[in-house]
Amino acid sequence: MMADGCGTQISSHPHGMKSYTWLQAMMESSLSMPVWGHFESSRVKRALFLETEDPDWLVAQRVHRIANGLDITVADCENCDFVVGNLGPFDLVACRDYMRCLLDKYKPDVAVLSTLQGLLGGRDWKEQADMQDVNALLVNLAHEYCPLSVITHSPWDRKQKRSAGSVTQAANYQNILHYEKYHHYIKVKLDSKLDEASQFRIKIHKKDDLSLKFQWAIMDGPETIERYISDHPDDTPQQIAEVFGCTDRYIRELRNNLKANDSSSNRNKSRNKNDKFRIARFDA
């Protein structure tokens, strides 16, 4: 999802857990842990996360909840180089030199900016002329320093699975991710210039008010879940739900549908055999 010299854009509705999931991604990568338990991050040693919307106390609370959810200890962090900064909204273009000073100081291997609308300085993100300098600067920062992920919002119209603002923004990023948040998981659509488009889920594991973690899960549509159910008849609905990041109730519904379809198919086969028998006896 992040490659040398490349940019990644992540979009969803507000409260879609974009910043939360990528905060965990930066924590995991700085510890050389697989991101969301799946994506390799062994080449990353330093990670930088810059927040412009949420207050200090909320960002700190999220860091602690994720650390508890991942069972990260103080000893684990001794060689960790993870920096999270809460800068508040600022004009990215006007502060380009300050931004470069930050990147020069911390020398991250990967970095995240959350969120784009807090960096525009009054520019209209629907106008290509207003966004040209912003987009150019983000491309240059990714080229000059490290892979850069930029978090933004998407239109309220759910049919538009893209970032809000000028439709040409996506051309500036090698990877485009769009989130759709549900109760127990996040559906992620990945469109990439580097590989084939794909979809996956990020499961939301909430143990209590003090711990939370996000975990990658398989996703290729209901037909894949149904195939998995058929191939694992002894697994409980809870076990299968864990694999796909959905509810066990949904798994039970799919399993019942499969049983009903199998019963119907068997009845049809039986009728076909009887029909052939009657026809053969009549001909005789």
N, C-alpha and C positions, 0 to 999 in steps of 0.2 A: 504493500500500500504506500510505501515511501521509498523513493529511489534517489540516488545521487543526482543533484542538480535539478530535481523535480519538485513540483508543487502538488499538493492534495487539497481538495475542497470538500468539506463535509457540511451538508445542509439538512435541515428538518424544521418542523414547527418549534416555536419556543417551548421549553421544558421537555425537549425530546431526548435529553441526556447525552447530547453531543459532547459538551465540555467535560461531563463526568466520565464518560468512557475514555476520552482521550487524555484526561488527567491520569487515569489508571495506566493507559498505554505508555505514557512518559515515565511513570514510576517503575513499571515492569521493565521497560527497555534499559533504564539506567542500572538496573540490577541484573541485566542479561537474562531476564525471565521471558518466556514466550508471551507475546502480547495477547491478552484475552485467552491465555492458555493454548494458543495455536500458532501465531505468526512469529517467525524467528527474529531475534533481536540481538544476537551475540556480538555483532559488530559495533553496537552502540555502547558508549561509555558515559557520555554526558547528554542529558536531556533538559530542555528548557520549555517551560509552560508559562505563557504570559496571558493573564486574565484582564479584561477591560470592563466587565459588567458587574460581577458578583463581589460583595465586600470581603475583606480579609478574613473575618471570622468564619464565613461560609466556606471559603476555599480551604481554610485550615481544617474545618470540620470534615470536609470531604476527603482530604488527605488521610486523616486519622481513621475514618470509616473504611476506606480502601485498604489501608495498611492492616487493619484488624481482619478484614475479609480475606486478604491474601496471606494472613499469618506472618507478616513481615516483622522481624524483631529488630532491636537496637543493633545487635551484632551484624545483622544483614546489611545495615546501612553504613557500616564503617568505611567501606570503599565505594559507596554510592555517590554519584555526582548528579543529583537531581535538583534543579532550581525552579521554583515557582514564584512568579512575581505578579503582584496586583497593582497595575499602573493606572487603572481608571481609563476612561475614554480619552483619546488624544488624536491629533491629526498626524497620521502616519507619514504623509508626504512632507509636511512641514518639519517633522521630527526625524527625518531620514538619517541624519547624522547621529542623533542620539540612539536610534535603533541599531545602527552599525556599531556604535560604541558598546552596546549591550552584548551584541553577538561576538565582538572582539574580546570582550572581557570574559565571558563564560565559555566561549568556544564549543557550543553544543554540536553533537553529531546529528541530532534531530530537534526540531522546535515546533511549537504550536502557538498560534495566535487565536485568541477567543475574546471577542468575535469581531467579524468584519465591520459591522455597522458602528462599532465603537471606535473605529479608526479612520472614518471618512472626513471628519472635520467639516460637516455641513454639506458635503457633496451629495448630489442626487444619484443614487446607485442605479437608477433606471436609465440614466443618460450615459451613453458611451463616451461622450466628450468629457464628462465629469470623472469617469472611472479610468480613463486612459493612463493617467499618471500613477494612480493607485495600483492598477494591474501591472504596469511596467516595473514598478518598484518591487512588488512581491515576486515577480519572475526573477529580477536581478538578485534579490536576497537569497532565493533558493539556489541560483547559479553560483553566487559568490561564497556562500557560507555552508548551508546544509539543507537537506530535505525539509520543506516547510509545509505544515498543514494549517489551513485557514478555515475556521469554523464560521458559519453564517446561517441565516434563516431561509426558509422556503416560503412560497406564497401560501395563503390559507386555502386556496383551491387545491384539494387533495389530488386532483387529476394532473396537476403540474408537479411532477416529481423532480424538481430542480431547485437551484438557489434563487432567491428573490433578486430583483434588480435586472440589469441588462443581461439579455440572453447570451451575449458574446463573452461573458465572464468565464464560462466553462472552458473556452479555448485556451486560457492561460494556465490550465492545470492538466497534468498528465493523468491524474486519478480523480475521479468524481465519486463521492459516496453520498447516498441519500438515505436518511433514517425515517422509519415509520415506527413509532413507539406503541407497544401494546402493554397489557398489564404485567406479564411475566417475561417479556422479551422485546427486543428491538429488531425489526426486519431491515436489513441493510442491502441496498443495491449498489454494486460497484461497477462503474464504467471506466475503462482504462485504455490509454494509448499503448500501454506496455504489455497487455495480456488480454485475453477474452473477457467479456463482461460476465459477471457472476452475481449470485445472491447468497447471503448467509444470515444467520441470526446471532444476536448477542443476548445470551441469557442473563437475566437480572437475578442474582442470588442475594437476597436480603435475609440475614440470619436474625438480626434484631436492629434496634436503633443505633447501635454502635459499630456495626460491621456491614459491609456491602462489597460485592465484587461482580464483575462482568466476565462472561465466558463465551467464547465462540461455540457455535453449534451448527450442525448440518442444516441446509435448507435448499430444496429444489422443488418445493411444491407438495401438495397433499399426496400425489401419486407416489412420491419417494417415501413418505411416512408409511403409506399403506404397504408398500413393498417391504419396508423394514419390519412392520408388524407381522407380515406373513412369514418372513425369514426368521423371526424371533418369537415363536408362539409361547415360549415359557416366560418371557419377560413380563413384568408387571406394568400396568399403565404408568406408574410413577417412574419406573426405570426408563421407559421409552420417552416419556415427557422430558426427562433430564437430557436425553440425547438431542432432542429437537428444540428445546427451549420453549415448550408450550405447556398447556395445562393437561393434567391426567384425565380430566373430563373430556377434553377434545380427543384424546387417544381412545377412550372408551367408546365414544361415538363412532370413530372410524372403524374400530374393531367390530362393533355391532353391525355396521354397514357391510363390512366384509363378510361376516357370518350370514347376513341376510342374502347377500348376492350369491354366496356359495350354495345356500339352500335352494334358491331360485334356479340356479344353474343345474343343480342335481335333479330337480323336479323336471326341468325341461329335457334333460338327457333321458330320464326315465320315460317320459311321454313319447319321445322320438323312437325309442326302442319298441314300445308297445305298438306305435303306429306302423312300424315296419313289419312287426309280427302279424298284425291284422291284415295288412295288405298282402303279405305272402300267403296267409291262409285263405284269403278270398280268391287269390289267383289260382291256388291249388284246386 
